């Protein structure tokens, strides 16, 4: 039987809507807001302090999702922990990792670009013509969106429960698949987000050869992959803080552009 009620879920989503990006940082991004939102529900799930602390530390790991759709993820993870407790720790993290990317892509495109552009333009033109309907319509749409955001955590929680019930003893397979999907999503971001190239040209007499096409023929986006790997190793070593690493990236980029090694 579920330990959480609709009231508990509503409290979680209210706390999330108030704090979704207020604790944003470069190391864990929205993880602080996740913990703030989930803590009352986690306290109800875990009666032992050590299990609660272990769950909280798990949720303090990197999380970044379009805030309006993130309650779907939070609801699903709560369903898993509500049913299996701390044993669900790994699949909770893998589920968050695998879902936050696709949901962000859909959410950003629809809720932050498509709908605001179309409906905002209509409301703006109506306002220019001194027609109050546009402003009222815009306010109503935002109220509807707030209701949908609040409803999303219940959808995620119910589907999360069904997910666990359906797969039952196949939970280890699901964990592995979710982990692989998360790695694929994160890996796919490297060539599209990390922009590193070199304009170097080797010249020997009448022969000249561009370095960048040669690197691309070995492995597309080779320099972004190497650059990302080095940054990852710096973070993993814990010898440098995130702010210092960002400063180092800026310095290396400036020196690379000045010397002509990087484009």
N, C-alpha and C positions, 0 to 999 in steps of 0.2 A: 504493500500500500504506500502511496506517495506521502512523503513527509511535508511536501510543500503544497500550499493552497494558492488559489487565484490571487488572494490578497498578498501573499509573499511575492508572487511574480510581478504584480502591479507595483509593489514597492521597489523591486529591482529595476524595472523599466523606468520608473520615475527618477530614481537616482542616476540612471544612465543618461537620461535625457538632459538632466541638469549638469552633468559632469563629463560628458562624452569626450570632449577635446580639451578640457580645462587642465588636465595633468599631462598633456602631450609633451614628450621629450624625445630626443634623438636615439636614446638607448632602447627603451621599451615602448615608446610611442603611447598608445592608449591603455597600456597594461594597468596603470594606476587607477584609471577610471573603471576598468573592468573589476578590479578588486574592491573598490569603493561600492560599486553597484551590487556585486554578488555577496559581499560579506554577511549581511543579515540572513540571506538564504543558506549560505554555507554553514553559518553558526547553527541553524536549525537542523541541517543534515548531519553535521559532525558534532557529537557530544564530547568527544575527547579533544583536548586542546592540541595535542601533537598532530592529530589527523587534520584538524582545521588549519594549523600552520603549514602543513605539507601541501594542502590544497591551495592555500593562498600563495605560497611560493611558486606553485605551478602556474597560477594565473598571472603572476608578475612577469612571465616571459613575454617576449615581443608579441604585440597584437596591434593591427592597424586595419580597420574596416570602415566602410562608409557608415557613418553613425546611424543613419535611418534604418539600415538593414542589419546592423550588428545585433539587435535584440533576437533575431532569428538564431544566430550562433550562440548567444548567451543562453537562450531557452533550451537549445539542444544539449549544451554542455551540462546545464543544471539537471536535465532529465537523466543524463548518464550517471552523474554523481548521486542523484537522488535514488537511483536504482541499485548501483553497484558500489557506491562509496568510493573510498580512496583507490580501490583496485582499478577504477576507470581513469586514473590520472593520465596515463599515456594516450589513450584514445581521445580524451578531452583535448589535450594539446594538439594532437594530430588533426582532429576535426576542425579546431580553430584555424590551424595553419592552412588546411586545404580549402576551407570555405571563405576565408576573409578576402582572398584575391578575386575570385570570380564574382562574389557579391559586390565588391567594391567597383569592379568594372561595370557591372549592370547598373548599380545604384548611381554612380557618378554620371553615366551616360543619360539615364532616364530622369532621375530626380534632381540632378544639379545642372543639367545642360538642356535636355529636350523640353521637359515640361515647363521649367521657369522661363525659357526663351520664348516659347509659343504663348503661354498664358500671360507671362509678364508683358509681352509686347501688346497683347490685346488689352490688358488692363491699363497699360501706359497710354495707348491711343485714346481709350475711352476717357481717361483722366484729362488729356489734352483738350478734348472736346467738352470738358466740364460735365462728364457723365459719371456719377458716383458708382454706377453698377460695376465698373471695372475694379475699383478698389474693394468693394464689398465681395465681389467674386474672388479676388485674390486672397482676402482674409478667410473666406469659407474654405477655399482649397487648402490653405495652410492648416486650418483646424482639422480638416479631413485627414491630411497627412499625419498630424499628431495622433489622431485616433488609430490610424493604421500602424504607426510606429509602436504604440502601446499594445496593439493586438498582436504584433509580430512575435513577441516573446512567448505568448501562449501557443502560437502556431509552432514555433521552434520547440517548445517544451513537449507538446503532444506528439509531434513527429519524431522527436528524439526518443521518447518512450517507445514508440512503435518500432523505431530502428533497432533498439536494444532487444525488444521482444521478438522481432522477426529473425534476427541473426543468431540470437542465443549463443550456442557454443562456437559459432563462427566468428566470435568477437576478435580473436587474434588475427584472423585473415583480414577483417575490416580495418584493424589497427595498422597492419602492414600496408594495405592499399591506400589508406588515408595518408600515411607517412610518405609513400611514393608520390602521390598526387601533390602533396605539399611541396616536396622537393622539386617536382616538375614546374609547379607554378612559380616558385622562387627563382629557379634556374632560368626560366623563360624571361624573367624581368631583366636579367643581366645585359643582354645585347640591346634591349629597348630603352633602358634607363641609364646605363653607364656608357658614356660617350668618350672613348679614348682612341685616338688614332695618331699616326705619325706622318709628317709630310716629307720624311727623309728620302733622298734620291742618291743612289751610289753611281758615280760616274768614273769610268775608266776609259780614257781616250774618247772614241766615238760611241762607246757603249754606255748607256744609262739605264738604271733599273730602279723603279719605285719600290720602296720597302712595304708599304701598306698592302698593295695587291698580292705581294708574295706571302705576307702573313695571312691574308684572307684565304689564299689557296691552301694553306696548311690547315687552318681551322677558322671558319667565320667568327668574327668577334673575338679573336684570340687575345688582343690586348685588354679589352674589357674583362675577359675571364681571368687573366693573370692579375690585373689590378684588383678585382673583387676578391680573389683568393688571398692576396697579400693583406688587404684590409681585414678580411675574416681572420687571418692568422694573428694579426695585431690585437683584434678584439678578444680572440680566444686566449691569448697569452695573459691578458689582464694586467699587462705592464703599462698600458696607456689608457687614459680615460677617453670617452667618446669625443668630448670637446677638443682634446689635444689631437686626436686622430683627424678630426675635421680640419683643424688648423694645418696639420701636416699635409693633407690632401690639397688644400688651397696653396700652400707654399710650393709643393711639387708641381702643381698645375702651372703656377706662375713661372717657375724656373724652366719648366718644359717648353712653355710658349715662348719665353724670352730666348732660349737657346736654339729653338727650332726643332727640338726633339719630338715635341708633341704638337698636334694640330688643334 
